[in-house]
Amino acid sequence: MKRILYIHGFCSSAQTATVHRLREVLTDCEVHAIDVNHHPAESIAKIERYVADNGIDLLIGTSLGGYYTLCARVDCIKVAVNPATDPEHSLDHPEMMGHLRYFNPREDGNWYFDFGPENLLEFRGIDFYITPDTHIITSDRDELLGDNRAACRALVAPDHYRETSQIGHRMEPAFTQPPTGHLWQLLTTLLK
């Protein structure tokens, strides 16, 4: 049985609806999820430990979780969905600063965290770790990050990059239809 680790985006948690839907659809896989936070070095180290300790075959992350996926120094298959390729700038907006509330319950019980300009500096010096098994899928209608396709396309080999109109920034819209879209085709292929 293949083991998948899902990494959520900014302000979310391992309790996101995406994890539940992955478990519903990928019944022949063991889907794991962990809470990460807005501290990149800490979050990436946590992901790397979890992958090593749990024999993860495929690491998948969305948005900020996609960024962490691209940076994690792991040798499993990696899939970044609409990754925030430049979080120092994409998170630099008034609505993403201050005392923020998580969208979902978290393992530590916290519902709130503080995020300010000093946190943006933590993303400096964090390098991508792109392997031959790194894949990126981006939406051509990402309402949150905007057109991030060129940055994503430049990171991986052409046959490891896909664009889709089936989702916006989040993966959830792909779940409202049978699992036959671009994201599911990619996951099904990689999990063989």
N, C-alpha and C positions, 0 to 999 in steps of 0.2 A: 504494500500500500504506500503510495507516494505521500510525502509530508509537505504541506504548504504552510508558509508563515506569511500572514497578511499584516502590513504596516499601514496604519490609518494616517489621515492628514491632520493639519493644524486644528486645534480645538476639539478633537475627537477622542476616541478611545477604542479599545479592543471590543467594545460592546456595540459597535456600529452595525447598522442593518446590513452593510456589505458583507460582514463576516457571516452573519446568519444565512444570507442568500448563497454565499460560496459553499457553505456546508450543505445546504439544500440541494444545490445543483451538482456539486462535485462529490457525490456519495461514495465514490471509490477512492477518495483521498481523505487524509486526516488533515483538517484545516485548523491551524493554530493562529493565535493573535496575541499580541502583547501591547501594553500601553507604552508609548514613547511621549516625549515632551518637546518643548521648544528649545532645548539645549542640544545642539547637534552632536557634539563630541560624546556626551553622555548617552544619547539615544542610539547613535551608531555603534558604540561599544556594547550596549545592551543587545542590539540586534545580532552583532557578530558572535557574542557569547551564546545567545539562544540558538542560532543556526548550528554552531559547533556542538553544543551540548545535546541537541535534539534531532540530529540527522536530517535536517531540512533539505528537501530536494528542490524546492522552488520558493523563492522569495518574491512577493508581489507587494507593491506599495502604490498608493495614490497621493497626488499632490505633494505635501511636505514628506509624506511617507515614501513617495516615489523618489524624491531627492535622497532621503536616507538610504533607500534601496540602491540607488546608483552609487552612493559613497561607501557602502558597506564592503569591507574587504572579506568577501566570502567566495567560495568556489562553486556554489550551487547556481542553478538557472535563476536569473533575475529578470523581473518584468516590472517596469515603471509605467504607470498609467497617468497621463497628464502630470508629469513630475514638475515640481517647482524648481526649475534649473538655476534660478538666481534668487533664493529666498531673502537675501539681504535687501534686495530691492522690491521683490513682489510682496513682502510682508510690511513694507514701509508705507502704510496708509493709516490715516487716523482711526478708521473703524477696526483696525487690527492692533491698536495700541491701548494700553491702560489695563483696567481690571476686567478680565474676560471670563466668560463662562464656557465650560466644556459642553458640547452638544449631547454627550452620552455619559452614563456613570463610568467611573474609573475604579480600578483595582484599589487604589489608595484612599478612596472615599472623597477625594477632593472634587469640588465642582467649579472652583475658581482658580485663576492664576493671574499674575501680573506680567505684562509684556511691554517693554519699552525700547527706545533707541539703542540702549546698551546691549540688548539681546540680539539686535541685528548684527552687531560686530562679531558675535560668536560664529557667524557663518563664514567669516574670512579665513582663508587658509585651509578650508576643508576641501579636499580634492575628490573628484570622481574616481571610482575604481571600476572601469569598464572592462569586462572580460569578453571572450568570444561567445559566452552564453548570456549576454545582457541584451534585453529586448525592450523597446519602447513603443507604446501605442498612445497616440494623441488624438484629441478631438479637433476637428476644424471649426468647432463652435463652442470653445471653452469660455464660458461667461465669467469666470473668475480670473484666470491667468491671461486671458486674451490669446493672441496668436503666438504661441510658444513653439510652433512647429519647426522653424528653422534651427533653433537652439537644440531641440531634441534630435532632429535629423542628423546634425553634425556629430552627435555623440556615438552613434553606433553604425555598423555596416548597413548598407541599404536594405539587405534582406532581413534585417533585425528591427526594422522600423516600419510601423503601420500608422496610417491615418484613418479616422472613422468619423462619420456623421451620426452614428447611432447613440452617442452619449454626449453630454455636455461636459462640465468639469468633473462631476461625480459619476461613479460607475452605475449608480442605481437605475437610471433609465434603461440600461441594457437588460435589467432584470425583469422588466415588465412584459417582456416578450419571451418566447421559447429561447433557450440558450443556443442560438444558431448564429449570432452576430460575430463581428470581427474579433472582439475580445475573447469570446468562447472558442472560436476557431483557433486562435493563437494558444490559449491555455490547453485545449484538447491536443493540439499538435505537440506542445512541449511536454505534456505529461505522459506521452506514450512510452 
